[in-house]
């Protein structure tokens, strides 16, 4: 008969939150670096008017 596997400890909820907050900190840092880069360009505005017209399904009289 084989041995039973050792029971694994449960990860506390706070560990997940910590992991996520660390990820967010790194993400903000990465985006800020990109923004401050001398090669960064201003983003072209997206065509919102066309999208708004697509979203309209009926016109109120």
MDTraj code that builds the backbone (N, CA, C; nanometers):
import mdtraj as md
import numpy as np

residues = "UNK UNK UNK UNK UNK UNK UNK UNK UNK UNK UNK UNK UNK UNK UNK UNK UNK UNK UNK UNK UNK UNK UNK UNK UNK UNK UNK UNK UNK UNK UNK UNK UNK UNK UNK UNK UNK UNK UNK UNK UNK UNK UNK UNK UNK UNK UNK UNK UNK UNK UNK UNK UNK UNK UNK UNK UNK UNK UNK UNK UNK".split()
xyz = np.array([
    [0.0845, -0.1191, 0.0000],
    [0.0000, 0.0000, 0.0000],
    [0.0887, 0.1251, 0.0000],
    [0.0570, 0.2210, -0.0896],
    [0.1408, 0.3407, -0.0996],
    [0.1070, 0.4422, 0.0090],
    [0.2032, 0.5314, 0.0325],
    [0.1838, 0.6341, 0.1353],
    [0.0871, 0.7410, 0.0862],
    [0.0174, 0.8013, 0.1803],
    [-0.0733, 0.9104, 0.1461],
    [0.0090, 1.0371, 0.1261],
    [-0.0303, 1.1238, 0.0316],
    [0.0450, 1.2490, 0.0136],
    [0.0272, 1.3403, 0.1347],
    [0.1286, 1.4191, 0.1614],
    [0.1208, 1.5085, 0.2769],
    [0.0176, 1.6174, 0.2486],
    [-0.0660, 1.6502, 0.3454],
    [-0.1664, 1.7545, 0.3207],
    [-0.1000, 1.8913, 0.3023],
    [-0.1459, 1.9641, 0.2033],
    [-0.0877, 2.0951, 0.1756],
    [-0.1561, 2.2009, 0.2609],
    [-0.0797, 2.3006, 0.3003],
    [-0.1360, 2.4090, 0.3813],
    [-0.2164, 2.5019, 0.2923],
    [-0.3248, 2.5511, 0.3454],
    [-0.4090, 2.6440, 0.2688],
    [-0.3457, 2.7813, 0.2646],
    [-0.3565, 2.8452, 0.1495],
    [-0.3009, 2.9796, 0.1320],
    [-0.3986, 3.0798, 0.1948],
    [-0.3533, 3.1626, 0.2867],
    [-0.4462, 3.2586, 0.3474],
    [-0.4924, 3.3639, 0.2470],
    [-0.6105, 3.4183, 0.2711],
    [-0.6685, 3.5191, 0.1817],
    [-0.5757, 3.6392, 0.1671],
    [-0.5112, 3.6763, 0.2764],
    [-0.4242, 3.7938, 0.2756],
    [-0.3070, 3.7757, 0.1787],
    [-0.2630, 3.6505, 0.1597],
    [-0.1510, 3.6231, 0.0685],
    [-0.1902, 3.6562, -0.0748],
    [-0.3146, 3.6246, -0.1098],
    [-0.3655, 3.6550, -0.2440],
    [-0.3741, 3.8047, -0.2659],
    [-0.4193, 3.8750, -0.1628],
    [-0.4308, 4.0213, -0.1708],
    [-0.2923, 4.0838, -0.1847],
    [-0.1978, 4.0312, -0.1065],
    [-0.0603, 4.0825, -0.1112],
    [-0.0030, 4.0620, -0.2505],
    [-0.0236, 3.9440, -0.3050],
    [0.0272, 3.9108, -0.4379],
    [-0.0310, 4.0080, -0.5405],
    [-0.1598, 4.0354, -0.5295],
    [-0.2266, 4.1249, -0.6243],
    [-0.1747, 4.2680, -0.6100],
    [-0.1567, 4.3134, -0.4862],
    [-0.1099, 4.4507, -0.4652],
    [0.0330, 4.4672, -0.5172],
    [0.1154, 4.3647, -0.5019],
    [0.2521, 4.3683, -0.5551],
    [0.2467, 4.3764, -0.7070],
    [0.1572, 4.2993, -0.7663],
    [0.1398, 4.3026, -0.9120],
    [0.0996, 4.4423, -0.9580],
    [0.0035, 4.5038, -0.8870],
    [-0.0432, 4.6383, -0.9231],
    [0.0680, 4.7418, -0.9121],
    [0.1479, 4.7324, -0.8061],
    [0.2594, 4.8254, -0.7871],
    [0.3552, 4.8152, -0.9051],
    [0.3885, 4.6910, -0.9430],
    [0.4802, 4.6696, -1.0554],
    [0.4200, 4.7185, -1.1868],
    [0.2888, 4.6989, -1.2029],
    [0.2192, 4.7407, -1.3263],
    [0.2198, 4.8926, -1.3381],
    [0.1920, 4.9617, -1.2288],
    [0.1912, 5.1080, -1.2283],
    [0.3312, 5.1595, -1.2592],
    [0.4312, 5.0972, -1.1996],
    [0.5707, 5.1356, -1.2229],
    [0.6067, 5.1178, -1.3708],
    [0.5640, 5.0057, -1.4282],
    [0.5930, 4.9756, -1.5688],
    [0.5275, 5.0786, -1.6607],
    [0.4005, 5.1090, -1.6333],
    [0.3271, 5.2049, -1.7166],
    [0.3848, 5.3453, -1.7039],
    [0.4269, 5.3813, -1.5820],
    [0.4846, 5.5130, -1.5604],
    [0.6165, 5.5273, -1.6367],
    [0.6945, 5.4183, -1.6364],
    [0.8215, 5.4173, -1.7108],
    [0.7956, 5.4379, -1.8593],
    [0.6947, 5.3681, -1.9103],
    [0.6594, 5.3803, -2.0529],
    [0.6160, 5.5232, -2.0848],
    [0.5364, 5.5795, -1.9942],
    [0.4827, 5.7142, -2.0128],
    [0.5949, 5.8180, -2.0150],
    [0.6937, 5.8010, -1.9280],
    [0.8018, 5.8976, -1.9157],
    [0.9163, 5.8727, -2.0142],
    [0.9021, 5.7684, -2.0940],
    [1.0074, 5.7344, -2.1901],
    [1.0187, 5.8429, -2.2968],
    [1.1401, 5.8750, -2.3423],
    [1.1550, 5.9750, -2.4482],
    [1.0955, 5.9266, -2.5803],
    [1.0728, 5.7979, -2.5920],
    [1.0159, 5.7420, -2.7153],
    [0.8629, 5.7319, -2.7092],
    [0.8057, 5.7669, -2.5938],
    [0.6604, 5.7589, -2.5790],
    [0.5941, 5.8618, -2.6696],
    [0.4856, 5.8200, -2.7329],
    [0.4114, 5.9119, -2.8200],
    [0.2725, 5.9332, -2.7617],
    [0.2105, 6.0435, -2.7976],
    [0.0747, 6.0722, -2.7517],
    [-0.0203, 5.9800, -2.8263],
    [-0.1078, 5.9127, -2.7524],
    [-0.2008, 5.8182, -2.8131],
    [-0.3006, 5.8922, -2.9006],
    [-0.3262, 5.8363, -3.0175],
    [-0.4238, 5.8962, -3.1100],
    [-0.5629, 5.8773, -3.0518],
    [-0.6487, 5.9818, -3.0585],
    [-0.7843, 5.9674, -3.0032],
    [-0.8649, 5.8651, -3.0821],
    [-0.9407, 5.7860, -3.0107],
    [-1.0233, 5.6846, -3.0763],
    [-1.1508, 5.7516, -3.1269],
    [-1.2046, 5.6989, -3.2323],
    [-1.3242, 5.7584, -3.2926],
    [-1.4471, 5.7210, -3.2109],
    [-1.4798, 5.8059, -3.1128],
    [-1.5896, 5.7760, -3.0213],
    [-1.7266, 5.8008, -3.0851],
    [-1.7365, 5.8994, -3.1732],
    [-1.8653, 5.9344, -3.2345],
    [-1.9217, 5.8170, -3.3140],
    [-1.8345, 5.7507, -3.3878],
    [-1.8781, 5.6369, -3.4693],
    [-1.9254, 5.5231, -3.3799],
    [-1.8537, 5.5021, -3.2705],
    [-1.8896, 5.3956, -3.1772],
    [-2.0239, 5.4256, -3.1107],
    [-2.0472, 5.5537, -3.0797],
    [-2.1715, 5.5937, -3.0139],
    [-2.2902, 5.5652, -3.1051],
    [-2.2733, 5.5928, -3.2347],
    [-2.3809, 5.5676, -3.3300],
    [-2.4104, 5.4196, -3.3408],
    [-2.3083, 5.3371, -3.3315],
    [-2.3270, 5.1914, -3.3379],
    [-2.4075, 5.1433, -3.2188],
    [-2.3855, 5.2080, -3.1035],
    [-2.4528, 5.1660, -2.9802],
    [-2.6004, 5.1992, -2.9766],
    [-2.6439, 5.2967, -3.0583],
    [-2.7856, 5.3370, -3.0587],
    [-2.8675, 5.2318, -3.1328],
    [-2.9675, 5.1774, -3.0652],
    [-3.0515, 5.0771, -3.1288],
    [-3.1867, 5.1360, -3.1698],
    [-3.2321, 5.2397, -3.0982],
    [-3.3581, 5.3042, -3.1375],
    [-3.3528, 5.4521, -3.1003],
    [-3.4251, 5.5320, -3.1750],
    [-3.4255, 5.6760, -3.1518],
    [-3.5611, 5.7128, -3.0918],
    [-3.5553, 5.7850, -2.9787],
    [-3.6801, 5.8283, -2.9139],
    [-3.7351, 5.9483, -2.9895],
    [-3.8641, 5.9476, -3.0102],
    [-3.9285, 6.0591, -3.0827],
    [-3.9644, 6.1709, -2.9875],
])
top = md.Topology()
chain = top.add_chain()
for i, resn in enumerate(residues, 1):
    res = top.add_residue(resn, chain, resSeq=i)
    for name in ("N", "CA", "C"):
        top.add_atom(name, md.element.get_by_symbol(name[0]), res)
traj = md.Trajectory(xyz[None], top)
